[in-house]
Amino acid sequence: MNEEDIKAGKIADHIDDLPQEVFDKLHRAKFEEIERLRKQIEEQIKADGGAHNVQMPDHLDVQELEKFHKEDLRRLIQKTVADMNKMDDQRKEDFKQYEMKKQAEEDHKLAQMSPEEREKAKREHEEAEKRHNDHEKLKHPGSKDQLQEVWEETDHLEKDQYDPKTFFALHDLNGDGFWNDFELESLFQLELEKMYNETNPDDDMKERAEEMYRMREHVMKQIDVNQDRMISMQEFLNDADSQNANPPKQEEAWEDLGQKKVYTDEELQKFEKEYAAQQGWGEHAYDPQQVASEQLHPQAAQQPPQQQVHPAQPIQPVNAHAPPPLPVHNAQPPVQQQQPPQQNLPPVHHEPIQDHTKDPTYGI
């Protein structure tokens, strides 16, 4: 059966070849799934106060409730593949967010440092990356050389005795005649160990997992001809024959995550702006000069502007017979008071006014 037939769901046409006991199990499984969906829908209707949010399941044929038939299998295959692809897409997006967050926090940390500290931190970061990338050359995932290395190092068999059919059977862990995601990913552990060590602080284990997923996707794309997210023995043997018939002149190296970015400069710039706002870092969270200026003048950067204070008037001699000054309300701006006309009174003796040190801010 070719790729187009699989995509069209024509594999479901072969369901009639199954024995009756298998059909009986499929009928019971469909009935249990329908009952589960019915209870779920009832709870949703009760919670929403109506059926306006109810969506019909797309992985089963609900027009035929009594038995499992071709349309059920066709929908299950299509739904399973679509869900697995969606999970991979979400995983890639989550990893991109993780990498941009790491970079944003590193950039913000550098901006808080003095120029000398910043240069030292950059050198240490470059040295850590150099140590991480200093590893044995990786073999291309799915290549004959890479699989033969597993045959020798993991299976402990002689290299010149490598047999693709035997190799497939050894790593078909559940014996169903297919390699699933987990069985395929187990073949890449030797390559991953060349790059990542759990005890090495230079190595990020989340990046190790993403590297493994990338290898699995690459080999699936290369060998899984019918795109059912599984590799059959026949697909594997066909790929082995193709590699033997057209051996590469030079082993193609694998480009790991240390050699490429998973985000663009524009994506990082947008993320850093949004992340700084979430963390309350301000508009210049990644600008060393601006951060340094704010550190030197924290009040100017953080405090609201002070209200203007008028300088105090010079202290006037006290006239015991002068009428009291009019009250000044806080809501009104200061008003220059009119001095009443001086009267000819006998001189009054006063104590000399002490000259106190003036406050340079307010003039008193």
Summary of the structure (lengths in Angstrom):
residues: 364
radius of gyration: 38.7
end to end distance: 98.1
largest distance: 131.9
contacts: 781
relative contact order: 0.08
helix: 56%
strand: 1%
